[in-house]
Amino acid sequence: DTSSCGPGLVLSWSGSKAFRSRLVLGIETSCDETGAAVMDETGAILGESLHSQKEVHLRTGGIIPTVAQALHRGNIERVVQEALDRSGVAPAQLGAVAATVKPGLALSLAVGLSFSQRFVRHHNKPFIPVHHMEAHALTVRMLQPLHFPFLVLLVSGGHALLAVARGVDDFLLLGRSLDEAPGDTLDKVGSASGRRWDKRPTAASPSPGCGTRKVGRFVDFLCSFSLPDHSDPFAGVEEGTVLSCVNDIAAATQHTVASHLAKRTHRAVLFCRANRLLPSQNPTLSGGVASNQYIRKALAVVAEVTGLRLLCPPARFCTHNGAMVAWNGVERLREGTGILAPEVEVSYEPRAPLGVDITAEVRAAAIRPPPIRIKIPA
């Protein structure tokens, strides 16, 4: 069933001279950024363009799917053309087009998929459907040599997971969020306290943030964990008021999230060692929240204690962008996997797991890592 565009699907296609070129156009529209990039097989970005919707969504207090869809529709053609123009690559020179088809906001994914399929059919190019989290996981390989397998922690506003990357489309899922992703939690706390969360180690920035006014529970990996649900921690405080203790609340929240992620990553490392899943363990961190330097430092503590090396992409490659999608296409083009003929129908998938789920095995192992003191200077 080619419409499922699942991992490992290989479709041999000899209908054009496409495979003589290793140039890939990547298109990303999974949430609130319209991104495109043209990349060669070495990972060099020849041209890229990005349109962010964040300012619009900040004004409305959160992402409204129909608004995001309209903004993608209004910008995708321009963004793709800018990436092509800046690269100096004509559509005829492309080896393939890669686009995010899962997971993400349904209406946003639909825009990117529809545009991409029209594009590949018009130019008679192979199409490579991309899993958004797979693209995040592989980004570090675009920037430096890293052999499979390796452990990856992906944290963002919508996702949180730990997995072993064994190949381009071969992952073992060790743990995932049970209720809420770290980025969403940080945004909600920032919104409730009158501030938007900042990506720097400092606590907050002055702009209002996205999210509800309810402080949600924190992300969980590998065992049950949540904070009490104080649905109205700021009762009696007039909306818009900047709390005198806002910096303390922000710092405490950030530290709790960072410590929790560090502990779960430590547990994952110990599980992988016990089960010989990683002969050479280099944990990597990616996803939008990986832009947070405090969280990176917490993960670095785990790496140091366990004798490992932490590899993190630069902040601009942690958020949504066309380059990570193009790189996923380059990797798949090299492997000859997941490459579809232009006429094949593909469906987008708002919810899509990554790899083989072995979270039950991890839970059953009940590994209790020794305590690590997470103390990071501001």
Buried (B, 14 or more C-beta within 10 A) or exposed (E): EBEEBBBEBEBEBEEBEBBEBBBBBBBBBBBBBBBBBBBBBEBEBBBBBBBBBEEBBBEEBEBEEEBBBBBBBEBBEEBBEBBBEBBEBEBEBBBBBBBBBBBBBEBBBBBBBBBBBEBBEEBBBBBBBBBBBBBBBBBBBBBEEBEBBBBBBBBBBBBBBBBBBBBBBBBBBBBBBBEBBBBBBBBBBBBBBBBBBBBEBBBBBEEBBBBEBEBBBBBBBBBEBEEEEEEEBBEEBEEEEEBEEBBEBBBEBBBBBBBBBBBBBBBBBBBBEEBEBBEEBBBBBBBBBBBBBBBBBBBBBBBEBBEBEBBBBEBEBBBBBBBBBBBBBBBBBEBEBBBBBBEBEBBBBBEBBBBEBBBEEBBEBEBEBEEBEBEBEE
